[in-house]
């Protein structure tokens, strides 16, 4: 099972871009999926090596999500009990959707 990195203040790690970490509780940056790691050990290693600069990685938790993909969507986060981060991803998806994507 894949894992995501969570932080009590910042939510779920979406990913990195240009050396900046993006989190669901701060700004989804238009993304509607978050990065996953193959297992908890890989997620911890990433956190300790990449995110430790300026962040308290001891506060992080590593939550298992049911996906075989290198990413997880709102549905995966909801199933894992991560309601607020899932809501943030759904809002980002709606904000970036084209009107033609919504049909009755």
C-alpha positions as CSV (number, residue, x, y, z in Angstrom):
1,X,0.0,0.0,0.0
2,X,1.1,3.5,-0.8
3,X,1.6,6.2,1.9
4,X,1.2,10.0,2.0
5,X,3.0,12.4,4.3
6,X,0.7,14.5,6.6
7,X,1.5,17.4,8.9
8,X,-0.9,18.7,11.5
9,X,-0.6,22.3,10.4
10,X,-0.1,21.9,6.6
11,X,-2.2,18.9,5.7
12,X,-1.1,16.3,3.1
13,X,2.0,16.9,1.0
14,X,1.0,17.5,-2.6
15,X,4.5,17.5,-4.0
16,X,7.5,19.7,-4.6
17,X,8.2,22.3,-7.3
18,X,11.2,24.5,-7.7
19,X,12.3,23.5,-4.2
20,X,9.0,24.4,-2.6
21,X,6.7,22.0,-0.8
22,X,3.0,22.3,-1.5
23,X,0.4,21.2,1.1
24,X,-3.3,20.8,1.0
25,X,-4.0,23.1,4.0
26,X,-1.9,25.9,2.4
27,X,-2.4,26.0,-1.4
28,X,-3.1,23.1,-3.6
29,X,-1.6,25.1,-6.5
30,X,-4.3,23.8,-8.8
31,X,-3.4,20.1,-8.1
32,X,-6.2,17.6,-7.5
33,X,-3.8,14.7,-6.5
34,X,-1.0,14.2,-4.0
35,X,2.2,12.3,-4.4
36,X,2.5,8.9,-2.7
37,X,5.4,6.8,-1.6
38,X,5.8,3.0,-2.0
39,X,5.8,2.5,1.8
40,X,6.2,4.3,5.1
41,X,10.0,3.9,5.1
42,X,10.3,5.6,1.7
43,X,8.0,8.4,2.9
44,X,10.1,8.9,6.1
45,X,13.3,8.9,4.2
46,X,12.0,11.6,1.8
47,X,10.8,13.7,4.7
48,X,14.0,13.4,6.6
49,X,16.2,14.2,3.6
50,X,14.1,16.7,1.6
51,X,11.5,18.3,4.0
52,X,13.6,18.5,7.2
53,X,15.0,21.9,6.1
54,X,12.9,24.3,8.2
55,X,10.2,21.8,9.1
56,X,9.6,19.6,12.2
57,X,9.4,16.2,10.6
58,X,8.8,14.6,14.0
59,X,5.3,16.0,13.8
60,X,4.6,14.2,10.5
61,X,2.5,11.1,10.2
62,X,2.6,8.6,7.3
63,X,-0.9,7.4,6.3
64,X,-1.6,4.4,4.2
65,X,-3.8,5.0,1.1
66,X,-5.3,2.4,-1.1
67,X,-3.7,3.1,-4.5
68,X,-1.1,1.5,-6.7
69,X,-0.4,4.7,-8.5
70,X,2.3,7.3,-7.7
71,X,-0.5,9.7,-6.7
72,X,-3.7,9.7,-4.7
73,X,-6.9,11.6,-5.3
74,X,-9.6,12.9,-3.0
75,X,-11.3,9.5,-3.1
76,X,-8.2,7.8,-1.8
77,X,-7.8,10.4,1.0
78,X,-11.4,10.1,2.1
79,X,-11.1,6.3,2.4
80,X,-8.0,6.8,4.5
81,X,-9.9,9.2,6.8
82,X,-8.2,12.4,5.6
83,X,-11.4,14.4,5.1
84,X,-10.0,18.0,5.1
85,X,-7.2,17.3,2.7
86,X,-9.7,15.5,0.4
87,X,-12.0,18.5,0.5
88,X,-9.0,20.8,-0.5
89,X,-8.3,18.6,-3.5
90,X,-11.9,18.6,-4.6
91,X,-12.0,22.4,-4.3
92,X,-8.9,22.7,-6.4
93,X,-10.4,20.4,-9.0
94,X,-13.6,22.4,-9.2
95,X,-11.7,25.7,-9.4
96,X,-9.7,24.5,-12.4
97,X,-12.5,22.6,-14.2
98,X,-13.8,23.8,-17.5
99,X,-17.6,24.5,-17.6
100,X,-18.0,21.7,-20.2
101,X,-16.8,19.2,-17.7
102,X,-20.0,19.6,-15.7
103,X,-23.1,18.0,-17.3
104,X,-26.5,17.3,-16.0
